[in-house]
Amino acid sequence: MPQSAIDTLAPVTGLDVTLSDGVLSVTIDRPDSLNSVTTRVLAGIADAVESAATDPRVRVVRLGGAGRGFCSGAGMSADDVADAGSGTEIITQANRAVRAITLSPRPVVAVVQGPAAGVGVSLALACDLVLASEKAFFMLAFTRIGLMPDGGASALVAAAIGRIRATRMALLAERLPAAEALDAGLVSAVYPAEGFDTEVDKVISTLLAGPAVAYAKTKEAINAATLTELEAAFEREFHGQATLLRSHDFKEGATAFRERRTPGFTDG
């Protein structure tokens, strides 16, 4: 069999991609920062999911994180911020990753065993099934550092839980524990931490045995009906975030985050 795009994917530091028994596992592998993402990691996720769309060996995509967390959002270390430059390229790659997940004809399962914050929420909610451990929580932490939600979060969260709850999550940047996320309709299921992997495997096994074409058509129909604002959200978030990334408040917010103190915003 000739090589597919998956076989020729370039290695990405901080991302592990493996294909086994019909499951493409895409794992953010930066556990020291609870799997914060970089521009390269987001591009790698997009590359992997886009490649899976046309590879007949892939029946399910599993998106997860190494260690205790799913994804804590964009990396905020001094090196990560410097690597991001103006910051807009990381938004472009986040949008690309979310778009690839929603457009993929394969079912994509988010495996959220711990924190999902910032763009990590966008990545999780782009998936078709969001399976959470009881230890997981979800948090749109953007305003804490003077930014706004991106990666399509303004559309994805609202589509899942409605405008009022989405606005509360975005403005107050509160943690939403897994049980509350389930009640709100943000996740598909919550399982005990002990045995979480077993429950995830059961769901993935069900998908592997199911009708791939029917899954693809079902996913396409539901996303077309519920994510009508996603592309417009990408555009609005990109321009809004580009402005905020140049602001004094973001510089203060990022510095305060690294120094573990409360930021002093000046609306500048």
C-alpha positions as MATLAB code, in Angstrom:
seq = 'MPQSAIDTLAPVTGLDVTLSDGVLSVTIDRPDSLNSVTTRVLAGIADAVESAATDPRVRVVRLGGAGRGFCSGAGMSADDVADAGSGTEIITQANRAVRAITLSPRPVVAVVQGPAAGVGVSLALACDLVLASEKAFFMLAFTRIGLMPDGGASALVAAAIGRIRATRMALLAERLPAAEALDAGLVSAVYPAEGFDTEVDKVISTLLAGPAVAYAKTKEAINAATLTELEAAFEREFHGQATLLRSHDFKEGATAFRERRTPGFTDG';
ca = [
       0.000    0.000    0.000;
       1.417    3.421   -0.915;
       2.190    5.833    1.887;
      -0.587    8.158    2.979;
      -0.294   11.687    4.312;
      -0.316   10.299    7.871;
       2.794    8.236    7.152;
       4.685   11.328    6.034;
       3.689   13.685    8.841;
       6.703   15.546   10.191;
       7.407   15.022   13.902;
       6.298   17.912   16.106;
       7.839   18.579   19.488;
       5.075   18.366   22.066;
       2.717   16.241   19.975;
       2.430   12.466   19.644;
       0.531   10.965   16.706;
       0.019    7.217   16.353;
      -2.266    5.005   14.263;
      -3.310    1.615   15.589;
      -6.293   -0.629   14.883;
      -8.301    2.070   13.172;
      -7.721    4.741   15.823;
      -5.579    7.793   15.134;
      -4.438    8.993   18.560;
      -3.400   12.654   18.585;
      -1.929   13.460   21.990;
      -0.663   16.836   23.169;
       2.514   15.912   25.002;
       3.588   18.859   27.142;
       2.570   17.577   30.574;
       4.815   19.975   32.495;
       2.505   22.822   31.427;
      -0.689   20.725   31.518;
      -0.355   20.448   27.740;
      -0.285   24.079   26.765;
      -0.094   24.432   23.004;
       2.238   26.257   20.654;
       1.763   27.311   17.056;
       3.601   24.175   15.925;
       1.502   21.861   18.104;
      -1.755   23.325   16.785;
      -0.487   23.050   13.203;
       0.474   19.442   13.923;
      -3.023   18.666   15.201;
      -4.510   20.196   12.061;
      -2.119   18.248    9.820;
      -2.937   14.960   11.538;
      -6.714   15.387   11.472;
      -6.691   16.613    7.872;
      -4.623   13.584    6.873;
      -7.015   11.231    8.669;
      -9.929   12.512    6.615;
      -8.701   10.725    3.497;
      -6.951    7.719    5.033;
      -9.145    4.594    4.880;
      -7.219    3.038    7.774;
      -8.598    5.673   10.168;
     -12.088    5.102   11.532;
     -11.884    7.191   14.720;
      -9.677   10.062   15.874;
      -8.840   10.265   19.581;
      -7.707   13.693   20.795;
      -6.151   13.825   24.247;
      -3.389   15.130   26.451;
      -0.522   13.477   28.303;
      -0.409   13.335   32.078;
      -2.962   15.106   34.271;
      -4.456   17.557   31.778;
      -6.162   17.770   28.415;
      -4.949   21.215   27.317;
      -4.331   24.351   29.391;
      -4.509   26.720   26.427;
      -1.797   28.631   24.615;
       1.641   28.425   26.193;
       2.349   31.454   28.380;
       5.993   30.938   29.264;
       8.381   33.657   28.156;
       9.753   31.320   25.477;
       6.255   30.431   24.219;
       5.189   34.079   24.003;
       8.408   35.017   22.208;
       7.973   32.099   19.790;
       4.421   33.228   19.020;
       5.642   36.608   17.750;
       2.638   38.831   17.084;
       0.381   36.008   18.247;
      -1.838   35.933   15.179;
      -0.219   32.848   13.658;
      -1.183   30.765   16.682;
      -4.786   31.934   16.236;
      -4.649   30.936   12.566;
      -3.400   27.467   13.458;
      -5.941   27.089   16.278;
      -8.713   27.914   13.821;
      -7.254   25.471   11.345;
      -7.175   22.681   13.946;
     -10.760   23.330   15.052;
     -11.937   23.507   11.446;
     -10.196   20.222   10.619;
     -11.909   18.502   13.549;
     -15.393   19.757   12.690;
     -15.014   18.993    8.982;
     -13.454   15.561    9.425;
     -15.701   12.741    8.197;
     -14.297   10.565   10.981;
     -15.769   10.735   14.498;
     -13.383   12.702   16.732;
     -13.421   11.926   20.456;
     -12.019   14.360   23.040;
     -10.620   12.551   26.070;
     -10.558   15.114   28.891;
      -9.048   13.629   32.028;
      -8.148   16.963   33.644;
      -8.104   20.704   32.939;
      -9.304   22.062   29.601;
      -8.700   25.801   29.482;
      -8.501   28.544   26.879;
      -8.129   27.149   23.388;
      -8.181   23.705   24.998;
     -11.929   24.218   25.431;
     -12.212   25.045   21.729;
     -10.338   21.890   20.748;
     -12.504   19.735   23.008;
     -15.832   21.188   21.901;
     -14.917   20.915   18.229;
     -14.950   17.139   18.747;
     -18.056   15.026   18.238;
     -17.940   13.340   21.630;
     -16.422   14.964   24.710;
     -15.663   12.333   27.356;
     -14.613   13.770   30.713;
     -13.214   12.345   33.905;
     -14.851   13.493   37.134;
     -11.561   15.320   37.797;
     -11.857   17.424   34.641;
     -12.907   21.038   34.478;
     -13.461   23.564   31.704;
     -12.424   27.203   31.817;
     -12.387   30.098   29.367;
      -9.496   31.889   31.052;
      -8.846   34.497   28.359;
     -10.106   37.582   30.195;
      -7.761   36.840   33.091;
      -4.899   37.934   30.850;
      -6.714   40.664   28.935;
      -7.750   38.575   25.928;
     -10.986   37.212   24.432;
     -11.970   33.633   23.528;
     -10.588   32.311   20.241;
     -10.348   29.071   18.299;
     -14.058   29.398   17.583;
     -14.947   29.262   21.290;
     -17.480   32.079   21.021;
     -19.514   29.886   18.651;
     -18.688   26.420   19.998;
     -19.507   27.130   23.650;
     -22.681   29.060   22.838;
     -23.846   26.285   20.498;
     -23.424   23.777   23.315;
     -24.807   25.626   26.347;
     -26.501   28.806   25.120;
     -25.670   32.507   25.190;
     -26.165   33.234   28.889;
     -24.031   30.385   30.192;
     -21.405   30.952   27.490;
     -21.165   34.641   28.384;
     -20.707   33.809   32.053;
     -17.913   31.363   31.236;
     -16.196   33.888   28.972;
     -16.513   37.006   31.144;
     -15.980   35.568   34.625;
     -13.393   32.938   33.652;
     -14.723   30.529   36.260;
     -13.930   26.844   36.405;
     -16.805   24.639   35.310;
     -16.362   21.216   36.970;
     -17.104   18.133   34.898;
     -20.414   17.351   36.618;
     -21.677   20.894   36.021;
     -20.387   20.773   32.451;
     -22.470   17.644   31.893;
     -25.582   19.256   33.367;
     -25.045   22.296   31.150;
     -24.652   20.186   28.005;
     -20.996   21.003   27.448;
     -19.785   17.378   27.504;
     -21.142   14.043   26.321;
     -20.401   11.962   29.421;
     -18.543   12.033   32.736;
     -16.912    8.943   34.220;
     -15.142    8.173   37.505;
     -11.421    8.849   37.331;
     -10.746    5.245   38.267;
     -11.611    3.283   35.168;
     -11.854    6.364   32.927;
      -9.622    4.866   30.240;
     -11.737    1.704   30.187;
     -14.912    3.715   29.608;
     -13.223    5.709   26.848;
     -12.120    2.483   25.176;
     -15.715    1.201   25.254;
     -16.992    4.301   23.447;
     -14.231    4.149   20.860;
     -14.881    0.430   20.300;
     -18.538    1.215   19.614;
     -17.540    3.808   17.038;
     -15.033    1.473   15.406;
     -17.754   -1.124   14.871;
     -20.280    1.379   13.531;
     -21.199    2.553   10.000;
     -18.498    5.010    8.932;
     -20.465    6.599    6.079;
     -23.546    7.071    8.251;
     -21.390    8.647   10.951;
     -19.899   11.067    8.435;
     -23.290   12.128    7.073;
     -24.737   12.480   10.578;
     -21.817   14.605   11.769;
     -22.004   16.785    8.665;
     -25.731   17.396    9.136;
     -25.563   18.229   12.844;
     -22.588   20.559   12.480;
     -24.214   22.317    9.515;
     -27.319   22.936   11.604;
     -25.603   24.034   14.820;
     -22.271   25.607   13.889;
     -23.556   28.073   11.316;
     -21.574   30.888   12.961;
     -18.233   29.100   13.300;
     -16.453   30.629   10.307;
     -17.758   34.095   11.185;
     -16.596   33.528   14.779;
     -13.098   32.686   13.545;
     -13.011   36.009   11.689;
     -14.373   38.106   14.569;
     -12.105   36.462   17.111;
      -9.034   36.846   14.906;
      -9.479   40.588   14.496;
     -10.484   41.160   18.107;
      -7.621   39.089   19.463;
      -5.114   40.750   17.129;
      -6.032   44.089   18.692;
      -5.908   42.756   22.244;
      -2.539   41.068   21.726;
      -1.025   44.523   21.088;
      -2.572   46.033   24.211;
      -0.955   47.019   27.490;
      -3.522   44.916   29.316;
      -2.368   41.728   27.605;
       1.281   42.467   28.372;
       0.321   43.085   31.998;
      -1.910   40.006   32.093;
       0.780   37.729   30.652;
       3.420   39.100   33.010;
       1.106   38.742   36.013;
       0.319   35.155   34.995;
       4.004   34.242   34.924;
       4.628   36.074   38.204;
       1.569   34.453   39.814;
      -0.034   37.729   40.861;
      -3.248   39.612   40.163;
      -2.938   41.799   37.056;
      -3.543   45.525   37.217;
      -5.541   46.273   34.079;
      -5.735   49.873   32.821;
      -8.008   49.347   29.811;
      -5.111   50.251   27.570;
];
